Amino acid sequence: MRVRIVVIYGTKIMSDSFKSNSNALTQAELASQLKLINIAEIEILQAVLLVINTQYFQDKQYLEPALVCAQVLNHPQVPSLYATSPRGYLKQQKEYVKLFKDDIQQKLLPRAIEKVLDRHIPRTLEKDVVMARNSAYKQERTDSWREIKHGKQTKVGASDIFDLLANLSLTNLIEGEVIADAYSYIQTNYLATSDRIDLSDVCALVLNHENVPALYATNAREYNQQKQSYLSTYQVKVRKVIRQVVSQVNLEGSEHSFSANATAAKNQANARNVRSWDQTDDA
């Protein structure tokens, strides 16, 4: 299984099934609790900003970073590399550098830039309602992103990469769908053992799965198109993966579920299949 995680912040991240549950978390509460970041997204955004500023300065008005990033991230050869911990962050970053960085920067990124230039559609910083809400949701999670990276800042010019990411007109629709459906499924079917099932770890494993694609959008029109694509093509497959992953985490334990309780962690050490996490590029 290849762990693949993507987060999208749509106009309605919570499914209707959430509303019927009196214990359901609000969108803001979910955002504050999630520890989830796509290392591929961070690495590609940094590369896009560097190339635009150094090699395409004259065409910068036609190269909004979100458009280029979406072209690259939606490519089938680009994996999602979600992580939920500092250890996972470093592991996924090493995998990106070893297996994907060269091809992305030498082949996919130049092609993506040329496609965006061919459109010749200037973009402004003004966001539509969908992207504005997504940005607000991502801003809630910037502290969690920094925590995953041990509080270190990654600078691009004078700006922090996490602040840039939070305000970028870019969202992965399937991420929000996975978060909502995974939370609802856990609350409905595993409420008694939900304390051992960390939602961030579940989402990371699902989003990094080889059968779960990235569906990035940069505006409301693209978002709605991706939504239709998800509903017609991917929803059934994704929900099957969610069921499998939740069952796996329930049996083996979650990376974070026992972190605050050393005794519980020790008691569960034999039950949890640590090797399986390592083989799935550990979220």
N, C-alpha and C positions, 0 to 999 in steps of 0.2 A: 504494500500500500504506500503510495506517495502522498504525504500530507500536503494539503493545499488549502490555504485560507484566504478569503477575500472579504472585505467589509464594505457594505454599501449602506448608504443612509438615505432611504427613500422618504416620500411624504408620509408613509405609513409603515414604519418598520415592524410594529407589533401586529400579529395576526389577530383575527377576530376571536380565535380560541383563547387568547390571552385575557380578553375582557371578561370572559365568563368565570375566570379564576380570581377569587377575592385576594389571593396571595400573590398575584402576578406583579412583577416588577414593572415600573414605568420605563419608558425609553431612556430617560436621564439616569435612572438607577442602574439600568443595564450598562449604559455607557461608562458609568463611574466604576463598575466592578470588573469589566472586561480587561484582560491582559492579553492583547492580541495585536500583532503587527506583521505585515507582509514585507519581509526583507527585500524581495525582488522589487517591490514598489519603491522602496527607499533608494536602492542602488540605481535603478533605472532613472528615477527622478534626478538624482545627482548627475548622472551621465548626460541626461538631456539638457539640463541647465548649463553644464560646462560646454557642451558642443555648440549650443545656440549662442552663447556669449563669446565664444572664441572663434568659431568657424562660420557662423551665419549672422553676424551682427547686423549686416546691411538688410537682411530679411527678417529681422527680429519681430517686426510688427505683424508678420504673417505666421509666426511660429509660437503660438501660445503653448507653453509646456504641457498643459493638460491634454491637448490634442495629440501631441507626439507620444506622450506616455501611454495614452489609450491605445494607439496604433500598435505599440510594442507589447504592452501587457496582454492584449487580446490575441496575440499571435499564438497559435497552437504549440509552438516550440518553446514558449516561455512559461516556466512553471510558477505556481504560487509557492512561496516559501514562508509560510506563517510560523511565528514563534510566540511563545507565551512566557519565556523566562530568559535571563541573561545567557545561560548556557545554550538554550535553543537558538538565541539570536546569533551567537558566535558560530554555532554549528551550521546554521543555514547560510550565513554570510560566507563561510569557507566553501560550502557547496556551490554557491552562486559563482564565486571567483574561479573555482576549479573547473566547473562544468559548463557554465553559461556566459560568463562575462565577455569573453573574446568574440564569440559569435554574435552576441547582441550588439556590442559596440561597433564591430567591423561590418556586419551585414544588415541586421534588422533595424538598427537605429538610423543609418543613412537612408534606407528605403522608406522608413516612416516619415522622416523629414521631407523627403521628396514628395511623398503622397500629400502631406499637409500643404507644402508649397504649391502643388498643382491646383489645390482648391482655391488658393489665393483669397481666403476669406479672413479679413482682419477680425480679431476678437478683442473685446474690452474686458476690464476687470469686473464689470457688472454681472451679477449672477441672477439667473431666474430663481423662482421660489424653491424648486426642487433642490438645486445645487446649494442655495443659501441654507436650507435646513440641513442638508448633508454636512456642510461645512461646520455648522453649529454643533452638530453631533460629534464630528471628528475633533473639534476643539476641546470637547469634554474629555477626550481620551489622550490628549497630548502628554499629560503628566504620567499616564500609564506607559506610554511609549518610551518616555525618558527613563522610567523606572526599569523597563525591560532592558534598556541599554545601560544599566547601572548609573543612571542619572547624567550620563555624559551627553554633551551637545555635539551635533555634527554640523559644522558651519559650511554654508555655501555662500561665498562672498561675506557679507556682514549679517546674513540671516541664518537662523536655526532651521535645519531641514524639517523638523517636526512642525514648526509653525507654518512653513511653506506648504507642507503636505496637508495640514488641516484647512488651509484656506484655498487650496487648489480646486478648481472646478473639475473634479475628477472623482468618480465613485464607482465601486464595483457592486452592481446590483445584487449579485448572487450572495454577497456577504451578508447583507441585511436579511435576505430570505433564510439563510442558514441559521443566523442568530435567532430569529423569531421562531422558526420551526423546531430547532434544537431545544430551545428553552421551553416551548409549549409541550414537546414530546416528553421531556424530563419531568415536567410538572404533572403531566397526565399519567405517565406510566411508571415513574421511578421516584415518586414523592418521598416514600419512606427511606430511600437510600440516596436522596439527592445531595446530601452533605458530602458524599464521596465522589460526586461527579462534577468536576470543575467545568463550567460552561465554556471558558476560554479554551481549555484543552480540547474539548469536544469539537468546537468550531474550527480550531486549527487543523485537527486531524481530518475533518470533513472537507474543508476548503483546499487542503493540500492533496486530496485524493485524486487519482488520475482520471476518474470519471466525473469530476466536478470542474467545469471550465471557469475561466475568468470572463466576466461580462461587464467591462468598464464602459461608462458613459460620461459625456462632458456637458450635456444639457438635458432639458426635460424631454425633448423629442427623442434623443438617443436612449434616454432612460426608459421611456415607454416602449420603444422598439425592443430593447433588451428584456423588458418585463414580459412582453408577449413571447419572445423567443424562449425565455425561461419556462413559462407556463406550458407552452406547447411541446417543448423538446426535452427539458432537463428536470422539471420538478419531480416527476416520479422517481427518476434515478437518484436524485439528490436526497430525497426523503428515505430511500432505501439505504443509502450510505449513512445517513443520520442514525437510523435504527441500529445498523451494524456497529457503528462507533460508540454509541451510548451503551450498548450491551457490552462491548469490549471494555470500556472504561469502568462500567459498573462491576465487572468481574475482576479486573486487574488493579483498579484504583487509578487515581488521576495524579499527575505530577504535583499539583498544588493542593489536592484535597487533604492530605495529611501533613502538610508542611508546618502547620502550627501546632501539631501534636506529635511529639517525638515518639511517645509510646505507641500510639496508633500506627505510626509509620513503620515502627519496628515490627509490630504484630502482623502488618499487612505485607511485609517485605517478600515473604514466600509466595503469597497469593498473586502479587502483581508481577506481570511478565515484563520486566524492564527491557529485556532484549527486543521485544516487539516495538517498543517506543523508539529504541535506537535504530531499528531497521526502517522505521517510517520517518526518519529524519526528525525525530523528537520535536514536538511543538514547543 
